[in-house]
Amino acid sequence: MNYSIIRYILGWILTISSGLMMIPLGTGIFYQEKETAAFVITILVSCVIGIALTRKKPQNQVFHNREGFVTVALSWITLSLIGSIPFVISRTIPNPIDALFETVSGFTTTGASILSDVEVLPRCMLIWRSFTHWIGGMGVLVFILCILPLTGGYQMSLMKAESPGPSVSRLVPKVKSTAIILYQIYFVLTLLQIGLLLAGGLPIFDTLCTAFGTAGTGGFGVKNSSIGGYSVYIQVVTTVFMILFGVNFNIYFLIIMKKVKAALLVEELRYYFLVILVAILFISINVRGFFSSIGQTVQQVAFQVGSIITTTGFSTTDFDQWPTFSRTILVLLMFCGACAGSTGGGIKVSRFVMLAKTVKKEIQIYLHPNAVKKVKMDGKMISHEVVRATNIFLVVYIFIFTLSVLLVSIDNFDPTTNFTAVAATINNIGPGLSRVGPTCNFALFSPLSKLVLIFDMLAGRLEIMPLVILLVPNTWKKF
């Protein structure tokens, strides 16, 4: 284990986190809020520790998958701990576990909250909550790769450990250049949404928070009604951008490179939009009596479908009151999730497509034992390693999900609450059903359950394996 490189990168995480907190610090100074002092203290502490850890550059700068997984897991845990300190110091969320829950929910772009009234929070805390979505959306280590002054074979190990999806590939030969391109696309899309929201008359503060939450597919709002209190125009713009941020960013790169045909032929993209359209159609038919017109029905359903499948978690209506058929579709969309390589969570559309093709192949082999069948996506054969990794992911996912539901059930809430609370956190969605529905929050759970859900949020965002590897004793042995 190359401990020196892990220590060095963690130092950079702390240093950069202190710089990122300048956003809420500036907001607090602008609005003259006394809670600003909490960010001053946190920035100083984070910066001092970060500089101390990065003072000595490691001689051995190369590390492999094991160090990559450990570094990613520890980086997210470190960032979450530092990010929760302002809430505790300012007493806006005095309980450390609650503050950590809120912060992890922000960085993992989950959007689950323990707050019953977000409108009483100072603006510096509100923008910090939403900004954590934007930071975590593209990935903390992806951002590090853009600026970290290191050379060696570490880059792809970090990107593989943090990026969502069954496989990760470079957009261009250099990993650092790939990271820069991803963040450029991310930044441009965010600016475009900000411009459209401002054009709709939304105040600048609400615009920034909404754009941060949409870009990171997170869902923290600055109003108790989430997006429900805004105009239809704002809701439509948010719907469109939630869906856009749920698209694999490789697609945007292909479009930029004028390979539009190749982008449109990507199977995952077609299935992603097909699932969205089918879900909107079925739910709209099922809830047609809940709204005053067909147009309003489709608009509200499209918003909620886009919010759930992209795991954003914004809401405009209490979908927990919808018929069981519609709620069941939404729960299924929680597990489906967005595209691989997007800012969305969930299992990912590509994994379901891959599994369906694998099942089809096995059925054909049963019928024709001598046939040679290969699993392909986009005309290319899927390697055995990717199929195996997908199968392992699902096995571990089901095990963690089951164990989490069992542990959370100790609080003695109804099965719907327990099941959807775990589903909403491990899939990084936010709201569930029943007592964790869109009009409720997660404050009702015990400290143990909150810790379990914190683990689920981190596991879901990091695609499980980095956290699991962190807990394996052999990981820390020297070979």
DRENLUM-774617 format. One record per residue (C-alpha): residue number from 1; residue in one letter; x, z, y. Coordinates in nm, 4 decimals. Layout:
# residues N
- seq;type;px;pz;py
- NUM;a;X;Z;Y;
...
***
This chain:
# residues 479
- seq;type;px;pz;py
- 1;m;0.0000;0.0000;0.0000;
- 2;n;0.1414;-0.1023;0.3358;
- 3;y;0.0411;0.2052;0.5364;
- 4;s;0.2396;0.1061;0.8451;
- 5;i;0.0378;-0.2103;0.9089;
- 6;i;-0.2892;-0.0226;0.8550;
- 7;r;-0.1794;0.2423;1.1023;
- 8;y;-0.0776;-0.0238;1.3521;
- 9;i;-0.4089;-0.2115;1.3360;
- 10;l;-0.6087;0.1124;1.3632;
- 11;g;-0.4098;0.1866;1.6761;
- 12;w;-0.5138;-0.1490;1.8170;
- 13;i;-0.8746;-0.0758;1.7265;
- 14;l;-0.8608;0.2450;1.9310;
- 15;t;-0.6864;0.0762;2.2228;
- 16;i;-0.9328;-0.2112;2.2332;
- 17;s;-1.2321;0.0216;2.1971;
- 18;s;-1.1181;0.2025;2.5117;
- 19;g;-1.1150;-0.1322;2.6927;
- 20;l;-1.4611;-0.2233;2.5637;
- 21;m;-1.5990;0.1006;2.7024;
- 22;m;-1.5215;-0.0242;3.0514;
- 23;i;-1.8580;-0.2052;3.0369;
- 24;p;-2.0691;0.1139;3.0137;
- 25;l;-1.8222;0.2924;3.2429;
- 26;g;-1.8726;0.0299;3.5121;
- 27;t;-2.2488;0.0464;3.4595;
- 28;g;-2.2488;0.4226;3.5007;
- 29;i;-2.0414;0.4026;3.8186;
- 30;f;-2.2713;0.1344;3.9606;
- 31;y;-2.5836;0.3435;3.8981;
- 32;q;-2.4034;0.6703;3.9903;
- 33;e;-2.4878;0.8455;3.6626;
- 34;k;-2.3221;1.1759;3.5784;
- 35;e;-2.2992;1.0757;3.2088;
- 36;t;-2.0240;0.8327;3.3119;
- 37;a;-1.7747;1.1172;3.2703;
- 38;a;-1.8289;1.1013;2.8923;
- 39;f;-1.6846;0.7494;2.8857;
- 40;v;-1.3885;0.8494;3.1027;
- 41;i;-1.2960;1.1230;2.8546;
- 42;t;-1.3481;0.9006;2.5502;
- 43;i;-1.1472;0.6147;2.7005;
- 44;l;-0.8522;0.8441;2.7753;
- 45;v;-0.8540;0.9997;2.4274;
- 46;s;-0.8927;0.6636;2.2525;
- 47;c;-0.6272;0.4967;2.4643;
- 48;v;-0.3687;0.7746;2.4180;
- 49;i;-0.4103;0.7842;2.0397;
- 50;g;-0.4156;0.4044;2.0198;
- 51;i;-0.0956;0.3620;2.2190;
- 52;a;0.0752;0.6282;2.0077;
- 53;l;-0.0183;0.4473;1.6850;
- 54;t;0.0928;0.1046;1.8112;
- 55;r;0.4148;0.2208;1.9751;
- 56;k;0.6184;0.1434;1.6657;
- 57;k;0.5646;-0.2072;1.5353;
- 58;p;0.5717;-0.2237;1.1522;
- 59;q;0.8637;-0.4090;0.9984;
- 60;n;0.6553;-0.5319;0.7071;
- 61;q;0.3663;-0.7258;0.8631;
- 62;v;0.2348;-0.8904;0.5480;
- 63;f;-0.0373;-0.7356;0.3360;
- 64;h;-0.2900;-0.8577;0.0856;
- 65;n;-0.6528;-0.8111;-0.0173;
- 66;r;-0.6216;-0.4405;-0.0941;
- 67;e;-0.4807;-0.3581;0.2496;
- 68;g;-0.7302;-0.5991;0.4057;
- 69;f;-1.0325;-0.4227;0.2583;
- 70;v;-0.8977;-0.0768;0.3424;
- 71;t;-0.8090;-0.1777;0.6976;
- 72;v;-1.1522;-0.3287;0.7619;
- 73;a;-1.3377;-0.0254;0.6224;
- 74;l;-1.1229;0.2257;0.8135;
- 75;s;-1.1463;0.0180;1.1322;
- 76;w;-1.5257;0.0228;1.1294;
- 77;i;-1.5362;0.3944;1.0523;
- 78;t;-1.2844;0.4685;1.3293;
- 79;l;-1.4689;0.2536;1.5809;
- 80;s;-1.7992;0.4223;1.4943;
- 81;l;-1.6547;0.7725;1.5311;
- 82;i;-1.5004;0.6918;1.8692;
- 83;g;-1.8145;0.5120;1.9826;
- 84;s;-2.0325;0.8144;1.9074;
- 85;i;-1.8301;1.0561;2.1221;
- 86;p;-1.9919;0.9616;2.4582;
- 87;f;-2.3373;1.0405;2.3177;
- 88;v;-2.2240;1.3862;2.2090;
- 89;i;-2.0245;1.4713;2.5235;
- 90;s;-2.3057;1.3599;2.7564;
- 91;r;-2.5626;1.5487;2.5460;
- 92;t;-2.7848;1.2411;2.5333;
- 93;i;-2.7577;1.2749;2.1538;
- 94;p;-2.6067;1.6221;2.1072;
- 95;n;-2.6172;1.6257;1.7251;
- 96;p;-2.2959;1.4608;1.5928;
- 97;i;-2.4644;1.3157;1.2825;
- 98;d;-2.7444;1.1680;1.4934;
- 99;a;-2.4891;1.0268;1.7385;
- 100;l;-2.2901;0.8750;1.4521;
- 101;f;-2.6089;0.7309;1.3021;
- 102;e;-2.6976;0.5650;1.6334;
- 103;t;-2.3461;0.4292;1.6821;
- 104;v;-2.3058;0.2968;1.3276;
- 105;s;-2.6489;0.1387;1.3633;
- 106;g;-2.5217;-0.0306;1.6786;
- 107;f;-2.1891;-0.1620;1.5502;
- 108;t;-2.3361;-0.2767;1.2170;
- 109;t;-2.6135;-0.4531;1.4149;
- 110;t;-2.8789;-0.2602;1.2247;
- 111;g;-3.0854;-0.1344;1.5170;
- 112;a;-3.2294;0.1676;1.3363;
- 113;s;-3.2601;0.4557;1.5805;
- 114;i;-3.3155;0.8310;1.5788;
- 115;l;-3.4439;0.8190;1.9391;
- 116;s;-3.8159;0.8505;2.0069;
- 117;d;-3.7886;0.7666;2.3783;
- 118;v;-3.5056;0.5319;2.4742;
- 119;e;-3.6288;0.4963;2.8324;
- 120;v;-3.5067;0.8466;2.9226;
- 121;l;-3.1453;0.7519;2.8452;
- 122;p;-2.9139;0.6732;3.1385;
- 123;r;-2.8325;0.3057;3.1790;
- 124;c;-2.4679;0.3492;3.0857;
- 125;m;-2.5766;0.4785;2.7442;
- 126;l;-2.8391;0.2073;2.7019;
- 127;i;-2.5958;-0.0732;2.7699;
- 128;w;-2.3373;0.0888;2.5400;
- 129;r;-2.5960;0.0945;2.2569;
- 130;s;-2.6710;-0.2743;2.3077;
- 131;f;-2.3086;-0.3744;2.3658;
- 132;t;-2.2109;-0.2243;2.0285;
- 133;h;-2.4360;-0.4923;1.8761;
- 134;w;-2.2433;-0.7669;2.0503;
- 135;i;-1.9093;-0.6175;1.9447;
- 136;g;-2.0126;-0.5777;1.5823;
- 137;g;-2.2033;-0.9058;1.5578;
- 138;m;-1.9080;-1.1392;1.5224;
- 139;g;-1.6850;-0.8682;1.3783;
- 140;v;-1.4345;-0.6212;1.5121;
- 141;l;-1.1407;-0.7587;1.3148;
- 142;v;-1.2290;-1.1183;1.4030;
- 143;f;-1.1849;-1.0135;1.7656;
- 144;i;-0.8569;-0.8407;1.6756;
- 145;l;-0.7324;-1.1633;1.5139;
- 146;c;-0.7811;-1.3421;1.8469;
- 147;i;-0.5351;-1.1187;2.0304;
- 148;l;-0.3235;-0.9204;1.7825;
- 149;p;0.0473;-1.0020;1.8357;
- 150;l;0.1428;-1.0171;1.4694;
- 151;t;0.2591;-1.2881;1.2354;
- 152;g;0.2456;-1.3000;0.8598;
- 153;g;0.0010;-1.3367;0.5739;
- 154;y;-0.2499;-1.0751;0.6756;
- 155;q;-0.5037;-1.2794;0.8713;
- 156;m;-0.7100;-1.4324;0.5931;
- 157;s;-0.7266;-1.1031;0.4042;
- 158;l;-0.8828;-0.9385;0.7096;
- 159;m;-1.1275;-1.2225;0.7692;
- 160;k;-1.2359;-1.2307;0.4040;
- 161;a;-1.2953;-0.8552;0.4051;
- 162;e;-1.5085;-0.8581;0.7195;
- 163;s;-1.6879;-1.1930;0.7296;
- 164;p;-2.0349;-1.2100;0.5695;
- 165;g;-2.1084;-1.4463;0.2831;
- 166;p;-1.9883;-1.5332;-0.0676;
- 167;s;-1.6856;-1.7272;0.0586;
- 168;v;-1.4867;-1.7649;0.3793;
- 169;s;-1.3033;-2.0736;0.4984;
- 170;r;-1.0933;-2.1735;0.7969;
- 171;l;-1.2437;-2.4015;1.0598;
- 172;v;-0.8917;-2.5153;1.1499;
- 173;p;-0.5580;-2.4616;0.9699;
- 174;k;-0.4644;-2.1457;1.1643;
- 175;v;-0.6740;-1.8319;1.1043;
- 176;k;-0.6147;-1.7096;1.4597;
- 177;s;-0.7434;-2.0397;1.5980;
- 178;t;-1.0497;-2.0104;1.3735;
- 179;a;-1.1205;-1.6624;1.5127;
- 180;i;-1.0875;-1.7892;1.8699;
- 181;i;-1.3253;-2.0801;1.8041;
- 182;l;-1.5835;-1.8458;1.6498;
- 183;y;-1.5746;-1.6168;1.9517;
- 184;q;-1.5950;-1.9098;2.1920;
- 185;i;-1.9139;-2.0319;2.0224;
- 186;y;-2.0478;-1.6752;2.0186;
- 187;f;-1.9713;-1.6292;2.3889;
- 188;v;-2.1240;-1.9616;2.4957;
- 189;l;-2.4474;-1.8990;2.3024;
- 190;t;-2.4723;-1.5526;2.4587;
- 191;l;-2.4240;-1.6925;2.8089;
- 192;l;-2.6841;-1.9602;2.7433;
- 193;q;-2.9404;-1.6996;2.6438;
- 194;i;-2.8540;-1.4852;2.9455;
- 195;g;-2.9157;-1.7840;3.1720;
- 196;l;-3.2545;-1.8612;3.0152;
- 197;l;-3.3653;-1.4970;3.0288;
- 198;l;-3.2707;-1.4723;3.3960;
- 199;a;-3.4623;-1.7933;3.4594;
- 200;g;-3.7690;-1.6174;3.3168;
- 201;g;-3.7447;-1.3432;3.5770;
- 202;l;-3.6057;-1.0708;3.3513;
- 203;p;-3.3974;-0.8100;3.5412;
- 204;i;-3.0219;-0.8465;3.4959;
- 205;f;-2.9827;-0.5147;3.3136;
- 206;d;-3.2636;-0.5923;3.0670;
- 207;t;-3.1231;-0.9438;3.0284;
- 208;l;-2.7771;-0.8241;2.9291;
- 209;c;-2.9075;-0.5667;2.6824;
- 210;t;-3.1512;-0.8132;2.5270;
- 211;a;-2.8860;-1.0842;2.4993;
- 212;f;-2.6350;-0.8423;2.3432;
- 213;g;-2.8969;-0.7296;2.0910;
- 214;t;-3.0013;-1.0851;2.0083;
- 215;a;-2.6488;-1.2265;1.9779;
- 216;g;-2.5444;-0.9503;1.7419;
- 217;t;-2.8836;-0.9674;1.5670;
- 218;g;-2.9027;-0.5938;1.6274;
- 219;g;-3.2327;-0.5035;1.7899;
- 220;f;-3.1675;-0.2076;2.0198;
- 221;g;-3.4001;-0.2402;2.3170;
- 222;v;-3.4190;-0.0638;2.6528;
- 223;k;-3.7956;-0.0220;2.6359;
- 224;n;-3.9985;0.1862;2.3918;
- 225;s;-4.2074;-0.1250;2.3272;
- 226;s;-3.8919;-0.3195;2.2299;
- 227;i;-3.9632;-0.6785;2.3430;
- 228;g;-4.3410;-0.6331;2.3373;
- 229;g;-4.3638;-0.5520;2.7086;
- 230;y;-4.1941;-0.8723;2.8207;
- 231;s;-4.3573;-1.2081;2.8939;
- 232;v;-4.4342;-1.4681;2.6294;
- 233;y;-4.1536;-1.6841;2.7739;
- 234;i;-3.8991;-1.4054;2.7168;
- 235;q;-4.0291;-1.3525;2.3646;
- 236;v;-4.0071;-1.7240;2.2830;
- 237;v;-3.6499;-1.7498;2.4172;
- 238;t;-3.5536;-1.4433;2.2144;
- 239;t;-3.7189;-1.5906;1.9028;
- 240;v;-3.5214;-1.9144;1.9342;
- 241;f;-3.1890;-1.7385;1.9852;
- 242;m;-3.2441;-1.4878;1.7050;
- 243;i;-3.2853;-1.7830;1.4698;
- 244;l;-2.9855;-1.9652;1.6216;
- 245;f;-2.7583;-1.6632;1.5772;
- 246;g;-2.8722;-1.6479;1.2145;
- 247;v;-2.7183;-1.9916;1.1513;
- 248;n;-2.3732;-2.0239;0.9954;
- 249;f;-2.1310;-2.0707;1.2874;
- 250;n;-1.9518;-2.3404;1.0887;
- 251;i;-2.2574;-2.5564;1.1606;
- 252;y;-2.1974;-2.5273;1.5347;
- 253;f;-1.8330;-2.6199;1.4842;
- 254;l;-1.9375;-2.9338;1.2953;
- 255;i;-2.1750;-3.0240;1.5782;
- 256;i;-1.9003;-2.9702;1.8369;
- 257;m;-1.6747;-3.1997;1.6324;
- 258;k;-1.9576;-3.4601;1.6430;
- 259;k;-2.0264;-3.4269;1.2708;
- 260;v;-2.3994;-3.3765;1.3175;
- 261;k;-2.4934;-3.5554;0.9960;
- 262;a;-2.2615;-3.3325;0.7934;
- 263;a;-2.4116;-3.0256;0.9620;
- 264;l;-2.7671;-3.1286;0.8798;
- 265;l;-2.6758;-3.1914;0.5156;
- 266;v;-2.5666;-2.8294;0.4582;
- 267;e;-2.8049;-2.6955;0.1930;
- 268;e;-2.8082;-2.3374;0.3178;
- 269;l;-2.9206;-2.4503;0.6636;
- 270;r;-3.2113;-2.6508;0.5222;
- 271;y;-3.3281;-2.3663;0.2982;
- 272;y;-3.2904;-2.1182;0.5864;
- 273;f;-3.5308;-2.3125;0.8080;
- 274;l;-3.7605;-2.3889;0.5125;
- 275;v;-3.7981;-2.0164;0.4363;
- 276;i;-3.8704;-1.9449;0.8042;
- 277;l;-4.1372;-2.2164;0.8302;
- 278;v;-4.3080;-2.1211;0.5022;
- 279;a;-4.3113;-1.7515;0.5987;
- 280;i;-4.4594;-1.8312;0.9414;
- 281;l;-4.7283;-2.0481;0.7815;
- 282;f;-4.8361;-1.7961;0.5169;
- 283;i;-4.8322;-1.4939;0.7469;
- 284;s;-5.0133;-1.6806;1.0270;
- 285;i;-5.2960;-1.7648;0.7872;
- 286;n;-5.3081;-1.4067;0.6620;
- 287;v;-5.3123;-1.2359;1.0061;
- 288;r;-5.5195;-1.4926;1.1986;
- 289;g;-5.7817;-1.2281;1.2833;
- 290;f;-5.5297;-0.9924;1.4461;
- 291;f;-5.4724;-1.2085;1.7554;
- 292;s;-5.6975;-1.3822;2.0078;
- 293;s;-5.5853;-1.7408;1.9432;
- 294;i;-5.3980;-1.9612;1.6992;
- 295;g;-5.1192;-2.0094;1.9531;
- 296;q;-5.0696;-1.6367;1.9994;
- 297;t;-5.0820;-1.5821;1.6231;
- 298;v;-4.8078;-1.8371;1.5532;
- 299;q;-4.5952;-1.7117;1.8448;
- 300;q;-4.6144;-1.3468;1.7377;
- 301;v;-4.5612;-1.4258;1.3696;
- 302;a;-4.2665;-1.6561;1.4488;
- 303;f;-4.1048;-1.3794;1.6520;
- 304;q;-4.1415;-1.1246;1.3733;
- 305;v;-4.0294;-1.3621;1.0987;
- 306;g;-3.7258;-1.4625;1.3065;
- 307;s;-3.6497;-1.0986;1.3810;
- 308;i;-3.6673;-0.9893;1.0170;
- 309;i;-3.4914;-1.2791;0.8406;
- 310;t;-3.2048;-1.2671;1.0921;
- 311;t;-3.2061;-0.8860;1.0562;
- 312;t;-3.2332;-0.8437;1.4338;
- 313;g;-3.5120;-0.5880;1.4262;
- 314;f;-3.6793;-0.6534;1.7617;
- 315;s;-4.0575;-0.6217;1.7577;
- 316;t;-4.3469;-0.7334;1.9757;
- 317;t;-4.6275;-0.5905;1.7638;
- 318;d;-4.6819;-0.3215;1.5010;
- 319;f;-4.6490;-0.5373;1.1905;
- 320;d;-4.6963;-0.2253;0.9781;
- 321;q;-5.0688;-0.2737;1.0492;
- 322;w;-5.0713;-0.6259;0.9048;
- 323;p;-5.2229;-0.6975;0.5607;
- 324;t;-5.0215;-0.6072;0.2525;
- 325;f;-4.9481;-0.9744;0.1756;
- 326;s;-4.7818;-1.0268;0.5153;
- 327;r;-4.5881;-0.7013;0.4986;
- 328;t;-4.4642;-0.7943;0.1523;
- 329;i;-4.3313;-1.1262;0.2830;
- 330;l;-4.1481;-0.9417;0.5614;
- 331;v;-3.9910;-0.7017;0.3092;
- 332;l;-3.8740;-0.9995;0.1008;
- 333;l;-3.7252;-1.1552;0.4139;
- 334;m;-3.5311;-0.8301;0.4677;
- 335;f;-3.3459;-0.8924;0.1428;
- 336;c;-3.3083;-1.2659;0.2005;
- 337;g;-3.1294;-1.2296;0.5338;
- 338;a;-2.9715;-1.5046;0.7404;
- 339;c;-2.6996;-1.7591;0.6641;
- 340;a;-2.3486;-1.6709;0.5555;
- 341;g;-2.1044;-1.6871;0.8438;
- 342;s;-2.3685;-1.5795;1.0967;
- 343;t;-2.4182;-1.2489;1.2774;
- 344;g;-2.7169;-1.1697;1.0540;
- 345;g;-2.7271;-0.9317;0.7604;
- 346;g;-2.9085;-0.9256;0.4260;
- 347;i;-2.7979;-1.0740;0.0960;
- 348;k;-2.7710;-1.4217;0.2595;
- 349;v;-2.9560;-1.7454;0.1886;
- 350;s;-2.6476;-1.9062;0.0325;
- 351;r;-2.6295;-1.6407;-0.2381;
- 352;f;-2.9933;-1.6962;-0.3356;
- 353;v;-2.9415;-2.0738;-0.3449;
- 354;m;-2.6319;-2.0246;-0.5575;
- 355;l;-2.8116;-1.7881;-0.7956;
- 356;a;-3.1059;-2.0269;-0.8310;
- 357;k;-2.8676;-2.3103;-0.9191;
- 358;t;-2.6864;-2.0851;-1.1686;
- 359;v;-3.0130;-1.9929;-1.3406;
- 360;k;-3.1117;-2.3610;-1.3542;
- 361;k;-2.7753;-2.4449;-1.5107;
- 362;e;-2.8141;-2.1734;-1.7758;
- 363;i;-3.1647;-2.2942;-1.8656;
- 364;q;-3.0342;-2.6493;-1.9064;
- 365;i;-2.7534;-2.5244;-2.1305;
- 366;y;-3.0075;-2.3398;-2.3482;
- 367;l;-3.2039;-2.6631;-2.3844;
- 368;h;-2.8951;-2.8833;-2.4252;
- 369;p;-2.6100;-2.6696;-2.5689;
- 370;n;-2.3568;-2.9526;-2.5639;
- 371;a;-2.4213;-3.0476;-2.2023;
- 372;v;-2.1562;-2.9797;-1.9392;
- 373;k;-2.3176;-2.8527;-1.6203;
- 374;k;-2.1554;-2.7496;-1.2946;
- 375;v;-2.3015;-2.5481;-1.0091;
- 376;k;-2.2722;-2.7441;-0.6849;
- 377;m;-2.3580;-2.6851;-0.3209;
- 378;d;-2.3322;-2.9531;-0.0545;
- 379;g;-2.2000;-3.1889;-0.3209;
- 380;k;-1.9023;-2.9659;-0.4000;
- 381;m;-1.8494;-2.7663;-0.7160;
- 382;i;-1.8685;-2.3899;-0.6700;
- 383;s;-1.5674;-2.2167;-0.8217;
- 384;h;-1.6102;-1.9649;-1.0989;
- 385;e;-1.4511;-1.6998;-0.8757;
- 386;v;-1.7238;-1.7399;-0.6113;
- 387;v;-2.0027;-1.7234;-0.8714;
- 388;r;-1.8425;-1.4176;-1.0305;
- 389;a;-1.8007;-1.2467;-0.6920;
- 390;t;-2.1678;-1.3148;-0.6127;
- 391;n;-2.2816;-1.1635;-0.9421;
- 392;i;-2.0634;-0.8556;-0.8899;
- 393;f;-2.1921;-0.8188;-0.5335;
- 394;l;-2.5531;-0.8140;-0.6542;
- 395;v;-2.4820;-0.5634;-0.9322;
- 396;v;-2.3096;-0.3220;-0.6934;
- 397;y;-2.5771;-0.3876;-0.4286;
- 398;i;-2.8572;-0.2929;-0.6710;
- 399;f;-2.6678;0.0175;-0.7860;
- 400;i;-2.6085;0.1431;-0.4287;
- 401;f;-2.9654;0.0581;-0.3282;
- 402;t;-3.1123;0.2478;-0.6239;
- 403;l;-2.8882;0.5511;-0.5750;
- 404;s;-2.9655;0.5576;-0.2022;
- 405;v;-3.3413;0.5496;-0.2584;
- 406;l;-3.3017;0.8348;-0.5088;
- 407;l;-3.0983;1.0488;-0.2670;
- 408;v;-3.3259;0.9796;0.0295;
- 409;s;-3.6308;1.0712;-0.1802;
- 410;i;-3.5072;1.4328;-0.1809;
- 411;d;-3.6684;1.4590;0.1636;
- 412;n;-4.0033;1.4093;-0.0142;
- 413;f;-4.1401;1.1260;0.1978;
- 414;d;-4.3640;0.8553;0.0520;
- 415;p;-4.2036;0.5799;-0.1610;
- 416;t;-4.2716;0.3084;0.0990;
- 417;t;-4.0825;0.5052;0.3638;
- 418;n;-3.7882;0.5727;0.1323;
- 419;f;-3.7673;0.2187;-0.0073;
- 420;t;-3.7941;0.0368;0.3245;
- 421;a;-3.5639;0.2842;0.5023;
- 422;v;-3.2863;0.1958;0.2579;
- 423;a;-3.3794;-0.1740;0.2680;
- 424;a;-3.3739;-0.1709;0.6484;
- 425;t;-3.0319;-0.0055;0.6656;
- 426;i;-2.8414;-0.1736;0.3829;
- 427;n;-2.9693;-0.5119;0.5051;
- 428;n;-2.8927;-0.4164;0.8689;
- 429;i;-3.2470;-0.4762;0.9947;
- 430;g;-3.3660;-0.1596;1.1693;
- 431;p;-3.7391;-0.1033;1.1294;
- 432;g;-3.9032;-0.0611;0.7914;
- 433;l;-4.2602;0.0313;0.7018;
- 434;s;-4.4732;0.3463;0.6991;
- 435;r;-4.2869;0.6362;0.8661;
- 436;v;-3.9931;0.4128;0.9637;
- 437;g;-4.2096;0.1280;1.0919;
- 438;p;-4.1608;-0.0549;1.4231;
- 439;t;-4.3318;0.2223;1.6230;
- 440;c;-4.1394;0.5037;1.4486;
- 441;n;-3.7741;0.6061;1.4079;
- 442;f;-3.5315;0.7627;1.1606;
- 443;a;-3.5138;1.1098;1.3173;
- 444;l;-3.7336;1.2549;1.0428;
- 445;f;-3.4632;1.2330;0.7763;
- 446;s;-3.2371;1.5227;0.6805;
- 447;p;-2.8627;1.5185;0.7615;
- 448;l;-2.7869;1.4228;0.3991;
- 449;s;-3.0253;1.1277;0.4091;
- 450;k;-2.8833;1.0149;0.7436;
- 451;l;-2.5322;1.0181;0.5969;
- 452;v;-2.6563;0.8120;0.3021;
- 453;l;-2.8189;0.5634;0.5404;
- 454;i;-2.5006;0.5525;0.7516;
- 455;f;-2.3079;0.4563;0.4385;
- 456;d;-2.5706;0.1918;0.3609;
- 457;m;-2.5435;0.0412;0.7097;
- 458;l;-2.1662;0.0137;0.6827;
- 459;a;-2.1852;-0.1166;0.3257;
- 460;g;-2.4406;-0.3781;0.4255;
- 461;r;-2.2420;-0.5027;0.7239;
- 462;l;-1.9133;-0.5155;0.5324;
- 463;e;-2.0720;-0.6723;0.2243;
- 464;i;-2.0203;-0.3529;0.0189;
- 465;m;-1.6790;-0.4082;-0.1400;
- 466;p;-1.4531;-0.2771;0.1425;
- 467;l;-1.6296;0.0610;0.1350;
- 468;v;-1.6343;0.0736;-0.2444;
- 469;i;-1.2624;-0.0087;-0.2643;
- 470;l;-1.1961;0.2619;-0.0057;
- 471;l;-1.3451;0.5188;-0.2461;
- 472;v;-1.1504;0.4072;-0.5556;
- 473;p;-0.8507;0.6416;-0.6213;
- 474;n;-0.6287;0.3580;-0.7501;
- 475;t;-0.6529;0.1904;-0.4108;
- 476;w;-0.4190;0.4465;-0.2631;
- 477;k;-0.1547;0.4352;-0.5363;
- 478;k;0.1737;0.2561;-0.4828;
- 479;f;0.2370;-0.0244;-0.7301;
***
